[in-house]
Structure formats: structure tokens, C-alpha cells
């Protein structure tokens, strides 16, 4: 099967997002210096920098237990409200687990968040991979593919309650009886309801995403691997007449030369917190390999891959700004609509990405659109002031703790 990307995808500019570092330890499990912090002052400044640099989305991750370098964690829904309050344009995606939330409760939360933010709230529905979080709370831990059965029901109920009057659903996990939520979400042109993101690499995840998700998120993948994910989701979506959009995770190391960027990657891996990465590998590979066909998330990840715990190195956004921009547009050509990024030094590197990489991406997108017989709709590109290197550094310096360089003893013990 060959992926057929619609012409509208080439007309529409790529959207950019970043992972919110709302857990301690940064986005790599390594003792390398990371000028990043998990607390609100840093994240509020980061969010403002991101929206002024051309980023349209931020994703707040959900973690309940100390694990794999993240000794401290802020809960995603509360944290996302704080970031929405600190910004004017940024859309903030909060992550939620079915089995820990009821879709009706989440729908009511989401409507309220949407009104508080003027229509900028979104959710990422996460089926779950860390068994200890569920069993520790006394909650059932379902088999891999069954978790996606529950997630599909969850998203169906969530969408129904967001959009319909007197919604009913009789499912294996969720039964809704003639229920209406009022008010409904904010009426945003071109958006039928707050966006619902959903991710996973397995066959079960791809099938569920095609049937119910607005956006499909993938862990980092190479071009061939990502194309396979897109094909699986599109095949499922075609059966029910849907057209989901696609997002991809990538860890960005943009430097003046490829050599310098590759040296940074080698240093990250060389300084990996080995017990934490190996513990993470054991947990996630059990999850991935428990699928019916062994194609789950992280099933083929190496030690190096897992140092960035969403496989961000696999996307290979490592090199000069020009090389990274070319790689990004190669992904767009096979179906990517949104790039979810993460960094060592978030505030400075988010600003640098907006200054140095995005403009090149936009020029290459124009060429790509013309190659496919259309034009890039530049009116959809955010009109933002940009952030200078000096301003980004000052913002980071003002909000970072005094010693940001390495995980604390508590974090090492928690791994």
C-alpha cells in the first residue's frame, strides 16, 4: 500500500508543538546538563516564548508515579490550565488515561477549560503503559489490545458528550444514558469541538485512531516506519469515512554543524542514567511485545533510543537548521501535519527553532506544494514577533533553579 497524501496537506502549513517539561529530569534520561525545569515559573516563561516563536501547541504529559528520572510530576490537567492562563494563542493539550478518568467527567472539565481559554483547550488520550500506576491505585490493568478497546469507547463517549444533546452509548466499559452537558465548547471556526489527540504504534492503536481520533500521535520513527503507521491509520479511517491528521515526535539537536550536533547526541547517550533507562526498557518492551502481533510502541527500540523516552532520536532531527528543515519537510511529504518537539535546553532552543529552522521549513513547504500542483496557504502561518537569543536566555535564567545541570540524588533513587 502506498500512502496517498491529499493536496490539502501540502496547502496547509505544518504545525509545531513542544512537550511541556512538567516532570523533573527533562526529556532525556541522562545526567547531561539540561537547562530545563519542571516548575510553573519556568514553564510559563517557556509557553510565552513558544507562542512568540511560532509554536501553536504544547503537550502536558501525564505521570503519577516517580519513574525513570522523573522523581517529581505535576498533574497534566491542572498544569495545562495554568499554561493556558499564561498565554494568549497557544493551544495546550493535556494528557489523560482512560481507567483513571470517566469520559463524562473529562468532557465537563474540557468544556470548562475551553471557555476559560477562549477555545484553546485540547486533550491527548493515553491508553497507558506504566502498569504500576494502575495497580498502585487499585485499578484494573487490562491486556494491551483490550486497553485500546476501552480507549476507543472512551473517545466515542467524550466526543458524543461534547457535541450532542441527550447522548447515549451502551459499551463494554462506558454506558451513557441520555445525557446532556451544558454549555457546549466554545464555537471556534473550523473546529467542531476541542481537538482529541491519541497515540500508539501498535496495530490496535492504529485501528482505533483511524476510527475515532482527530489527531494520531506517533513516537519517533524513521521515514519508512512512520509511513507504515500512517498507512495503518488511513486504512482504518477509510472504512468509516474519516480523515484524521498526523503528528510525530522528534528530539531536536540543532547546532552550527552536523558534527557538533552528533557529538551532543553521543554525550547524551554516554551520560545516560543506565539503571533508569534499563528499568524503563523492561517496562515498555513488556507493553510493546504484549500486542497480538508484537508491533507495539518501543517494541524495536534500542538502549540509545530509550534515553529519549518517546523515541525522539529515531526521527533524526539532528544537524544544522538546514538539514533539520529538510528532514521535517520529507516527513510532511509522507503525511505529517504536526511536529511534536523536545530539547535539552527548552527555552533557548524553542526560540532558536522558531528563528532558525521554521523559516527554512516554510520556504521548503512552498516548493513542496508547487511540486504537488498547489500553493502553500501562507495566511495560516502564525504571525509572531519571534524571540531573540538574548531574550530567551534571560527568560531561562530568570526562572531556572540555581543548579539545573544533573538529576538530584532523589531523582536517581526514584529511577
Secondary structure, DSSP 8 states (H G I E B T S, - for coil): ------HHHHHS--EEEEEE--BTT-SSSBSS------SHHHHHHHHHHHHHTT--EEEE----S-BTTB--B--HHHHHHHHHHH-SS-EEEEEEEBTTB-HHHHHHHHHHHHHHHTS-EEEEEE----HHHHHHTT-----HHHHHHHHHHHHHHHHHHHH-SSEEEE-SS-EEEEE--SS----BTTBSSS-EEEE-SSHHHHHHHHHH-SEEEE-S--HHHHHHHHHHHHHHHHHTT---EEEEEEEEEE-SSHHHHHHHHHHHHHTB-HHHHHHHHHHHHHHHHTSSSS--TTTT--HHHHHSTT-GGGG-EEE-HHHHHHHHHHHHHTT--EEEEE-SSHHHHHHHIIIIIHHHHHHHHHHHHHHTTS---GGGS-------HHHHHHHHHHHS-S--SS--HHHHHH-
